[in-house]
């Protein structure tokens, strides 16, 4: 229902008692009609107009991402409502976008006129401030509700992803085992072994099935970590032995890529045979993933250094501190936390190169997620330090792993994380 301009001004500015002043304001205000889909206020723009709706409807939305592909509807406004006052009062950019949904007639009041009205009518100014804050509170409630729904949806999707991983991994395991078994039998056949072409094809099948089997196992590891089903043993473990085992695992790759690996595995002062209470199988898996990451992102001819020191920690008491530093391409600071999330990958997927340890070789993005899960399950800490991505100077990255020497410290850290988070 349309509202006449004079009546609309009287409703919007009840503090103006003088008919002459209202009539003067009606003359100063511009009346305009806009078709559906017209943007009257644009988020982020500096605009100096207050809008009063005589007839029609508008929708007020807020951008959710920089690409402007997703918007949150804050509210809809119709006849008798107004918008745009907050940006004028505070000299700030528009906090939301207002778009007409039907043919809409509005009164437009410029900033100077609006401010003069407020200066002459202090009570009116207070009333509009209260209304504005009420709208902000309502917008906050709407935003929180939308965020709550989005979080619930993400949790359902994450659970569905974990279920898919488990089913897919188990479905792949059986045919991969059969494929690997038959290929191994074929390779043992003298006819195949003596035929270079056949032997190369069969070895390719074996290597491919092994690679797929590793990926399947990584998928299951991530699923167990996310569901907190990872069981950690507490037996005496020699970290130098674990780290040397990781180095031996990639010895051929290091030689092929001409990478220098230095190891500085200092023993604990006063005890040349220090052990930590941990799970050797899981630690071996974690350090293998971190070392593989260093190999993949270090150019041919580069260097990797593994350092082990025993230190005092304010919470974990005595700890083993392992650093794996490389002369690779580095990681930008905004990715320092994200790289430990499952399926997170740096770089353009289109530039993906195959190979387990080839330079900048891709992968499913599970290795560092598994390493983080293993370290946290041990009550430890893991992080990366890097000045940033640089494929000219190759300033590299350093991954830090801190592990408690005693399992009791692991339990202490678990209680702290349960209370305060990671």
C-alpha positions as CSV (number, residue, x, y, z in Angstrom):
1,X,0.0,0.0,0.0
2,X,1.4,3.4,-1.1
3,X,2.1,6.1,1.6
4,X,1.9,9.7,0.7
5,X,5.3,11.6,1.1
6,X,4.0,13.9,3.8
7,X,2.5,11.1,5.8
8,X,5.7,9.0,5.4
9,X,7.8,11.8,6.7
10,X,5.5,12.3,9.7
11,X,5.8,8.6,10.5
12,X,9.6,8.5,10.0
13,X,10.3,11.7,11.9
14,X,7.7,11.9,14.7
15,X,9.9,14.4,16.5
16,X,9.1,17.1,13.9
17,X,6.0,18.8,15.2
18,X,5.8,21.8,12.9
19,X,3.6,21.3,9.8
20,X,5.7,23.9,8.0
21,X,8.9,22.1,8.7
22,X,7.5,18.8,7.4
23,X,6.2,20.5,4.3
24,X,9.6,22.1,3.7
25,X,11.3,18.7,4.1
26,X,8.8,17.2,1.7
27,X,9.9,19.7,-0.9
28,X,13.6,19.0,-0.3
29,X,13.1,15.2,-0.6
30,X,13.3,13.6,-4.0
31,X,10.6,11.2,-5.1
32,X,11.8,8.4,-7.4
33,X,10.5,5.1,-8.8
34,X,12.8,2.2,-9.6
35,X,12.1,-1.1,-11.4
36,X,12.7,-4.5,-9.8
37,X,16.4,-5.5,-9.5
38,X,17.7,-2.0,-9.0
39,X,20.6,-1.7,-6.5
40,X,19.9,1.4,-4.3
41,X,22.7,0.8,-1.8
42,X,25.8,-1.2,-2.6
43,X,27.9,-2.8,0.2
44,X,31.2,-1.1,0.7
45,X,30.3,2.0,-1.3
46,X,30.4,5.5,0.2
47,X,26.9,6.9,-0.5
48,X,25.1,9.8,1.2
49,X,21.4,9.2,0.7
50,X,18.7,8.2,3.2
51,X,15.8,6.2,1.6
52,X,12.2,6.1,2.8
53,X,9.9,3.6,1.0
54,X,6.6,4.9,-0.1
55,X,5.6,1.8,-2.0
56,X,7.2,-1.5,-3.0
57,X,9.7,-3.8,-1.4
58,X,13.5,-4.2,-1.1
59,X,15.8,-6.9,0.1
60,X,18.8,-6.2,2.3
61,X,21.7,-8.6,1.8
62,X,25.3,-9.0,3.0
63,X,28.1,-10.5,1.0
64,X,29.5,-13.8,2.5
65,X,32.7,-14.0,0.3
66,X,34.9,-11.7,-1.7
67,X,33.8,-13.2,-5.0
68,X,30.2,-11.9,-4.4
69,X,28.8,-15.4,-5.3
70,X,27.1,-15.9,-2.0
71,X,24.9,-13.5,0.0
72,X,23.0,-13.6,3.3
73,X,19.5,-12.1,3.4
74,X,19.3,-9.9,6.5
75,X,15.7,-8.7,6.0
76,X,13.1,-7.3,3.7
77,X,11.7,-3.8,3.9
78,X,8.4,-2.4,2.6
79,X,6.2,0.7,2.7
80,X,6.9,2.9,5.7
81,X,10.4,1.6,6.3
82,X,13.7,3.4,5.7
83,X,17.4,2.4,5.2
84,X,20.8,4.0,4.7
85,X,20.9,6.1,7.9
86,X,23.8,4.3,9.6
87,X,26.3,5.0,6.8
88,X,25.3,8.7,6.8
89,X,25.5,9.1,10.6
90,X,28.9,7.5,10.9
91,X,30.4,8.5,7.5
92,X,31.1,4.9,6.8
93,X,30.7,2.7,3.7
94,X,27.4,0.8,3.3
95,X,27.3,-2.3,5.4
96,X,24.9,-4.1,3.2
97,X,23.4,-4.1,-0.3
98,X,19.7,-3.0,-0.9
99,X,18.0,-4.2,-4.0
100,X,14.4,-3.6,-5.2
101,X,12.3,-6.8,-5.6
102,X,9.3,-5.0,-7.0
103,X,8.7,-1.6,-8.6
104,X,9.5,0.6,-5.7
105,X,8.9,4.3,-5.0
106,X,11.1,6.0,-2.5
107,X,11.8,9.4,-1.0
108,X,15.5,10.3,-1.1
109,X,17.0,12.7,1.5
110,X,20.6,13.8,1.1
111,X,23.1,13.6,4.0
112,X,23.2,17.4,4.7
113,X,19.4,17.6,5.0
114,X,19.2,14.5,7.2
115,X,21.9,15.8,9.6
116,X,20.2,19.1,9.9
117,X,17.0,17.3,10.9
118,X,18.8,15.4,13.6
119,X,20.6,18.5,14.9
120,X,17.3,20.3,15.3
121,X,15.5,17.3,16.9
122,X,17.8,15.6,19.5
123,X,15.0,13.2,20.6
124,X,14.5,12.1,17.1
125,X,18.2,11.4,16.8
126,X,18.0,9.1,19.9
127,X,15.0,7.4,18.5
128,X,16.6,6.6,15.2
129,X,19.8,5.4,17.0
130,X,17.7,3.0,19.1
131,X,15.9,1.7,16.0
132,X,19.2,1.3,14.2
133,X,20.7,-0.7,17.1
134,X,17.6,-2.9,17.2
135,X,18.1,-3.6,13.5
136,X,21.8,-4.5,14.1
137,X,20.8,-6.9,16.9
138,X,18.3,-8.5,14.6
139,X,20.9,-8.8,11.8
140,X,23.3,-10.4,14.3
141,X,20.7,-12.9,15.4
142,X,20.0,-13.7,11.7
143,X,23.7,-14.1,10.9
144,X,24.3,-16.3,13.9
145,X,21.3,-18.5,13.0
146,X,22.6,-18.9,9.4
147,X,26.1,-19.7,10.7
148,X,24.6,-22.3,13.0
149,X,22.8,-23.9,10.1
150,X,25.9,-23.8,8.0
151,X,28.0,-25.4,10.7
152,X,25.4,-28.2,11.1
153,X,25.5,-28.7,7.3
154,X,29.3,-28.8,7.3
155,X,29.3,-31.4,10.1
156,X,26.9,-33.6,8.2
157,X,29.0,-33.3,5.0
158,X,32.2,-34.0,7.0
159,X,30.6,-37.1,8.4
160,X,29.3,-38.2,5.0
161,X,32.8,-37.7,3.7
162,X,34.3,-39.9,6.4
163,X,31.7,-42.6,5.7
164,X,32.5,-42.4,2.0
165,X,36.2,-42.7,2.7
166,X,35.7,-45.8,4.8
167,X,33.4,-47.5,2.3
168,X,35.6,-46.6,-0.7
169,X,38.8,-47.7,1.1
170,X,37.4,-51.0,2.0
171,X,35.9,-51.6,-1.5
172,X,39.3,-50.8,-3.1
173,X,41.4,-53.0,-0.8
174,X,40.2,-56.3,-2.0
175,X,40.7,-55.8,-5.8
176,X,44.0,-54.1,-5.1
177,X,45.2,-57.1,-3.1
178,X,44.1,-59.5,-5.8
179,X,45.8,-57.3,-8.5
180,X,49.0,-57.1,-6.5
181,X,49.0,-60.8,-5.8
182,X,48.5,-61.9,-9.4
183,X,51.1,-59.4,-10.7
184,X,53.6,-60.7,-8.2
185,X,52.9,-64.3,-9.4
186,X,53.4,-63.1,-13.0
187,X,56.7,-61.5,-12.1
188,X,57.9,-64.7,-10.7
189,X,57.3,-66.5,-14.0
190,X,60.6,-67.1,-15.9
191,X,58.9,-66.1,-19.2
192,X,57.9,-62.7,-17.8
193,X,61.2,-62.1,-16.1
194,X,63.2,-62.9,-19.3
195,X,61.0,-60.6,-21.4
196,X,62.0,-57.0,-20.7
197,X,58.8,-55.5,-22.1
198,X,56.5,-57.9,-20.1
199,X,58.6,-57.4,-17.0
200,X,58.3,-53.6,-17.2
201,X,54.6,-53.8,-17.6
202,X,54.1,-56.2,-14.7
203,X,56.4,-54.1,-12.4
204,X,54.4,-51.1,-13.4
205,X,51.2,-52.9,-12.2
206,X,52.9,-53.8,-8.9
207,X,54.2,-50.3,-8.3
208,X,50.8,-48.8,-9.2
209,X,48.9,-51.2,-6.9
210,X,51.3,-50.5,-4.1
211,X,50.8,-46.7,-4.5
212,X,47.1,-47.1,-4.5
213,X,47.3,-49.3,-1.4
214,X,49.2,-46.6,0.4
215,X,46.6,-44.0,-0.5
216,X,43.8,-46.4,0.7
217,X,45.7,-46.9,4.0
218,X,46.1,-43.1,4.4
219,X,42.4,-42.6,3.8
220,X,41.6,-45.1,6.6
221,X,44.2,-43.5,8.9
222,X,42.5,-40.1,8.4
223,X,39.1,-41.6,9.1
224,X,40.3,-43.2,12.3
225,X,41.9,-39.9,13.4
226,X,38.8,-37.9,12.8
227,X,36.7,-40.4,14.7
228,X,39.2,-40.4,17.6
229,X,39.7,-44.2,17.0
230,X,43.5,-44.0,16.9
231,X,45.0,-46.2,19.6
232,X,48.4,-45.0,20.8
233,X,50.8,-47.4,22.5
234,X,53.2,-46.3,25.3
235,X,56.3,-48.3,24.8
236,X,60.0,-47.2,25.0
237,X,60.9,-45.7,21.6
238,X,64.2,-44.5,20.3
239,X,63.5,-41.4,18.2
240,X,66.9,-41.5,16.4
241,X,66.1,-45.0,15.3
242,X,62.6,-43.9,14.0
243,X,64.1,-40.9,12.2
244,X,66.9,-43.0,10.6
245,X,64.2,-45.5,9.5
246,X,62.3,-42.7,7.7
247,X,65.6,-41.6,6.0
248,X,66.2,-45.2,4.8
249,X,62.7,-45.3,3.4
250,X,63.5,-42.5,1.0
251,X,67.1,-43.2,0.4
252,X,66.5,-44.0,-3.3
253,X,64.3,-40.9,-3.8
254,X,67.0,-38.7,-2.2
255,X,69.7,-40.1,-4.5
256,X,67.5,-39.8,-7.6
257,X,66.6,-36.2,-6.8
258,X,70.2,-35.4,-5.7
259,X,69.0,-34.1,-2.3
260,X,71.3,-33.9,0.6
261,X,69.9,-35.1,3.9
262,X,71.8,-34.2,7.1
263,X,70.8,-35.6,10.5
264,X,71.8,-34.1,13.8
265,X,70.3,-36.4,16.4
266,X,71.8,-35.2,19.7
267,X,71.2,-37.4,22.7
268,X,69.7,-36.2,25.9
269,X,72.3,-34.7,28.3
270,X,73.2,-37.1,31.0
271,X,71.6,-40.1,29.3
272,X,73.0,-41.4,26.0
273,X,70.2,-43.9,25.6
274,X,67.1,-41.7,26.1
275,X,63.7,-43.2,25.1
276,X,60.3,-41.7,24.9
277,X,57.0,-43.4,25.8
278,X,55.2,-43.6,22.4
279,X,53.9,-45.7,19.6
280,X,56.8,-46.5,17.2
281,X,54.6,-47.5,14.3
282,X,52.6,-44.3,14.4
283,X,55.6,-42.0,14.9
284,X,57.3,-43.7,11.9
285,X,54.3,-43.0,9.8
286,X,54.1,-39.3,10.9
287,X,57.8,-38.5,10.3
288,X,57.7,-40.3,6.9
289,X,54.8,-38.1,5.8
290,X,56.7,-34.9,7.0
291,X,59.9,-36.0,5.3
292,X,58.1,-36.9,2.1
293,X,56.5,-33.4,2.1
294,X,60.0,-31.9,2.4
295,X,61.3,-34.0,-0.5
296,X,58.4,-33.2,-2.7
297,X,58.7,-29.4,-2.3
298,X,62.5,-29.1,-2.4
299,X,64.0,-28.7,-5.9
300,X,66.6,-31.2,-7.2
301,X,70.0,-30.6,-5.6
302,X,68.5,-29.0,-2.5
303,X,69.1,-29.9,1.2
304,X,67.0,-31.3,4.1
305,X,68.2,-31.2,7.7
306,X,66.7,-33.3,10.6
307,X,67.5,-32.1,14.1
308,X,66.6,-33.7,17.4
309,X,67.0,-32.0,20.7
310,X,65.7,-32.8,24.2
311,X,64.3,-29.7,26.1
312,X,62.2,-28.6,29.0
313,X,58.6,-27.7,28.2
314,X,56.3,-25.5,30.5
315,X,53.5,-28.0,30.2
316,X,54.9,-31.3,28.9
317,X,58.0,-31.2,31.2
318,X,60.8,-33.1,29.3
319,X,60.2,-33.2,25.5
320,X,61.8,-34.3,22.3
321,X,61.9,-31.5,19.8
322,X,62.3,-32.6,16.2
323,X,62.9,-30.1,13.3
324,X,62.7,-31.0,9.7
325,X,64.0,-28.1,7.6
326,X,64.3,-27.9,3.8
327,X,65.5,-25.5,1.1
328,X,62.2,-25.8,-0.7
329,X,59.7,-23.4,-2.2
330,X,58.3,-22.4,1.2
331,X,54.7,-21.8,2.4
332,X,52.9,-18.5,2.7
333,X,51.8,-17.6,6.3
334,X,48.1,-17.9,5.6
335,X,48.5,-21.6,4.8
336,X,50.6,-22.5,7.9
337,X,47.6,-23.9,9.7
338,X,45.5,-25.1,6.7
339,X,48.2,-27.4,5.4
340,X,47.5,-29.8,8.3
341,X,43.8,-30.1,7.3
342,X,42.8,-33.2,5.4
343,X,42.5,-32.9,1.6
344,X,44.1,-29.4,1.7
345,X,46.5,-28.9,-1.2
346,X,48.7,-25.9,-2.2
347,X,49.2,-24.9,-5.8
348,X,47.0,-25.3,-8.9
349,X,45.4,-28.7,-9.2
350,X,45.8,-28.3,-13.0
351,X,49.6,-28.3,-12.6
352,X,49.4,-31.6,-10.6
353,X,52.3,-34.0,-11.4
354,X,52.3,-37.6,-10.6
355,X,54.9,-39.4,-8.5
356,X,55.4,-40.1,-4.8
357,X,58.5,-37.9,-4.4
358,X,58.8,-35.9,-7.6
359,X,59.3,-32.2,-7.3
360,X,55.9,-30.5,-6.5
361,X,54.2,-33.9,-7.0
362,X,50.6,-33.8,-6.0
363,X,48.7,-36.1,-3.7
364,X,45.3,-36.4,-1.9
365,X,46.4,-34.0,0.8
366,X,46.4,-36.5,3.6
367,X,50.0,-36.8,4.7
368,X,50.3,-33.7,7.0
369,X,46.8,-34.3,8.3
370,X,47.9,-37.8,9.4
371,X,51.1,-36.4,10.9
372,X,49.2,-33.8,12.9
373,X,46.7,-36.5,14.1
374,X,49.5,-38.7,15.3
375,X,51.4,-35.9,17.1
376,X,48.2,-34.7,18.8
377,X,47.3,-38.2,19.8
378,X,50.7,-38.4,21.5
379,X,49.9,-35.2,23.4
380,X,52.5,-33.3,21.4
381,X,52.6,-30.2,19.2
382,X,53.2,-29.6,15.5
383,X,53.6,-26.5,13.5
384,X,55.5,-25.0,10.5
385,X,57.7,-22.0,10.1
386,X,58.3,-20.4,6.7
387,X,58.8,-16.9,5.4
388,X,56.6,-17.6,2.4
389,X,56.3,-19.2,-1.0
390,X,59.4,-18.3,-3.1
391,X,60.4,-20.3,-6.1
392,X,63.4,-18.0,-6.9
393,X,65.3,-17.8,-3.6
394,X,63.9,-21.1,-2.1
395,X,63.9,-20.0,1.6
396,X,62.3,-23.3,2.5
397,X,60.2,-24.4,5.5
398,X,60.9,-25.9,8.9
399,X,58.4,-28.3,10.5
400,X,58.5,-28.6,14.3
401,X,57.3,-31.6,16.2
402,X,57.4,-31.6,20.0
403,X,56.7,-34.9,21.8
404,X,56.5,-35.6,25.6
405,X,59.1,-38.0,26.9
406,X,56.6,-39.5,29.4
407,X,53.1,-40.7,28.6
408,X,51.8,-39.0,31.7
409,X,52.5,-35.6,30.0
410,X,50.5,-36.8,27.0
411,X,47.5,-37.3,29.3
412,X,48.0,-33.8,30.8
413,X,48.1,-32.2,27.4
414,X,44.9,-34.1,26.4
415,X,43.1,-32.7,29.4
416,X,44.3,-29.2,28.5
417,X,43.2,-29.6,24.9
418,X,39.8,-30.8,26.0
419,X,39.4,-27.7,28.1
420,X,40.9,-25.0,25.9
421,X,41.2,-26.5,22.4
422,X,44.4,-27.0,20.4
